């Protein structure tokens, strides 16, 4: 497992009974997590510093229950990178902290390339990977279908002092954008994609990862440069094991480039001394 264990402003205090108790700088939140199928060691909701918890509805979705006064939004840091945190719909906070493990990997590859690197970040959300890659010196094209998330990514870039970085922000359906980039002849040295399990684009485009991921990776291989650096896939879908991502990358990219593939679980450490699984990653590295 690739564990994001370098956080100072984030930690998982405890887990159990379908929930994780987290500290986001000075704010403690309790959120559901489907991977947490074990019993808690104590009543997580009774933690004295708990500010809010997300309660699921039997009809789907849910809502935040605010227990004590807390800021509506605040900033957390990961090294020199800064991100705005805000309790959002469907239990999210605007950042997936386990992705710091992937940020570290991408930053190291970009810094070690010793050449200009252009990155295409698809399903880019609030820009964790965009900020990391820009901080490492890459130019980044950030694509997401949600206007609000793209605006938040722009805020995170500015918070991290990267206003002068070469970052393009695009609000679009990822597949349609890649198709247009191919027609325009634009190429990228690295691709990052973090697709949802299920979703819809701005014009109602349907996305289901099991049915469309392979075709999307195949399509994206056409927008890679002649000497690409890496291609990273992250998945939160429980049914997609790391080897599945490995196989997709092998069948699409190994035919074109002489590189290597790493696939792994990705997770976070907890103060209980265990690691919480948070999805799977697969990366093709052309070295």
N, C-alpha and C positions, 0 to 999 in steps of 0.2 A: 504493500500500500504506500502511495505517495502522500505524506502527511504534511499539512500546512501548520508547522509548529514554530513559526517565527513571529507570531503576533504578540504585540504588547497591549494593544487597545481592545482585544477581543479574546474571550475564553469561554469554554463550555464548563460551567460549574458542576452540573450533574445531569443525569438522564434517567428516564424510566417512565413506564406506563404511557408510552406514545409521545412523550414530550422531552424537550431539551431546555435546560435553564442556562441562559447565556448572559454574559456581561459584555456589553458594548460600551467600552470606556467606563462612564460612570452610571450607565443605565442597565438595569437587569430586566430581561424579557424572558417570558416562558412561551415557547412555540411548539406546535405539533411537529413530529418527525416520524414518518412511516417506518423507518428502519429501527426505531426504538421499541422492540417487542419484549423487553425484559422489565422486571419490576424495579421501581425506584427504591433507593436506600433510605429516603425520607420523603415527607410530603413537600414536593417541589413548590407548590403554590403557597406554602407557609414561609418561604424564605423572607427574612426581614427586609431585604433591599429590593424586593420585587416591585417594579413600577407598572408593568402591564403584562397581560397574557392574552393570547389569541385563542378563542373558544370556537371550535367547529360547530356548525349547525347540522342537525340531522337531515336537513333538506339540501345540504351542500353549501360550500363556502363557510362563512363564519364572520366573526367580528372581534375587534380588540376590546378588552375589558381593562380600563385604566384604573389602577389601584391607588396610585399616589401621583402627585403633581410631577410632571416631567416635561422636558423640552419637546416641542413638536418635531424638531429635527436637530441633529447635532453632527459633529465631525469626528471621524476616527482616522488614525494614521497607521500606515504600514510602511515603516521607514520614512522616506521622503514623500510617499504617495498619500494623498488625502481624499477621503470620500464622505459624502453627505449621507447620513443615515436617517431614515424616517419610517415609522410603522406604516405599511401600505396594505392595500387589499390583498386577500388571500395569503395572509401570514408573512408576507415578504417585508424586508427592511431596505431594499435597494442595493444590497451587496451580498454576494455569496463568498464568505471568508475562506472556505476551503480552496477556492480558485487561486489563492496566493501561491500554492504549490506550482500551479501551471504558470503563473506570472513569473516566478523565479526561473523556471525552465526557459521560457521565451526570452526573457531579458538576457540570460546568459548566452543564448544562441545568437541574439542580435549583436551584443557587445563583442562576441568572439568572431563575428563574421569578417570584420575588418573591411567592410564595404557598405555602401548605402543599402538599406533594406526597406522595402515597401511591404506593408502588412494590410491584408483585407480581413476585417473582423466582422463576421456575420452573426446575426442574432445577438448583437453586441450589448444589449441591455443598457445598464448605466455606465458601462465603459471601464470596468476593472482592468481588463486586458488591454484596452486602448490606452489607458493612462500608463500602465506598466511598459508597454512597447514604445510609447512616445518618450517616456523617461529614459529608456535605453538607447534612444537616438533614431528610432525608425520613423518613417512617414506612415500614417495609418489612415485607412478608409474605414469608417465606422458605420455599419448599416444595421438598422432595426426598423421594424414596422410601426413602433410606438413613438409618436412625437414626444410624449412626456418623458419617456426613458432616454431618448436622444438628447433632449434638453438637459436632463440630469447629468448625462455623460459630459456635456459641455461645461457644466458647473464643476464637475470633478476634475476636469482638465485645468480649469482656472484655479481651483483650490490648490492643486499640486504645483502651481507656478509654471505651467507648461503652455501659457497663452501663445508663445511664439513657435510652438511645435507645429509640424506640418500634419494637421489632422483635418480630414474631410468628414462631415457629418451628413449622412444620407438617411432620409425617412422613406423606406421602400420595402416591398416584398423581396426577400433575399434572392430567391431563384430568378425573378425577373430582372433584378439588378445585375446579377452575374451574366445572364444572357446578353444584356445590353453591353456590358463591359467586353465580352468576347467579340461582339460585332464591332465595337469601337477599337479593338486591337489593344486594349489596355492590359497590362500584365502585372502580377504581384510576385514578390519573392517569398512570401509566407501567407498562409491562410489559417485563421482561427475560426472555428464555428462552435456555437454552444446552443444547438437547436432544442426547442421545447419538445416534450413528448407529443403534445397536441396543441394546435393553435390555428388562428386565422390571420391572414394578411389584412392590410388596410382596405382592400376591396373584396373581402370575403373569401380570399384564397384559402383553401383547406391544406393543413399540414398535419401529417401523422408520421412520426419518425420511423416506425418499422417499415412503412410502405415507401418512403421517399428518401431516406438518408443515402442509400447506395447511389441512387441516380443523381442526387445533389453533389456528392463527392466526385462522381464521374464528371459531371458538368464543371465543377470548380477546377478540376485538373486541367481544363482547357484555358484557364485564366492564369495559370502559373507561368512564371518566367522560365527561360531555358535552363537557368541554374538556380532553382528554388532553394530556400533554406530549410523550411519546415512546413508541415501541414498538421494542425492540431484539431482533434475532435473531442469535445466534452459531452457527456450524456448523463442526465439525471434519471433516465428511464430505467426502472429496476430490472426489467427483463433483458437489457442489453449488457452482457458481460464484457469485460475488457477484451477478451479474445474475439468477440464480434467486431469491435472496432479495429483490432489488429487485422482481421481477415479483409474487411472493407478496404483498408489502406493498402494491404498487400495486393489485392485484386485490381486496384485502380492505379496506384502510383508506382509500384515496383516494376510494372511493365515499361514505364517511361524513364525512371531514374534509378540509379544504383545507390540506394540509401539503406537505412535501417529503421526498424519500427520498434517502439516501446509502447506497451499497453499495461494498464495498471488500474487498481482501485484508487480512489482519491478520498481523503478523509481528514478529520480534525481530532486532535488529542482532547481528552477531557481531564478535569481535575480528579476524577475517580481513578485515573490510571489506565483507561481503556481508549480505544480509537473508534470514533463514530464514522461509519462509511457514508459517503456523500455523493456517490456516483462513480463513473468510470471515465478514463481518459485514454486516448490513443494518439501517438504522435509519430509522423514520418519525418525523419531527419536525413537530409541529403548531404552527408559529409564524407 
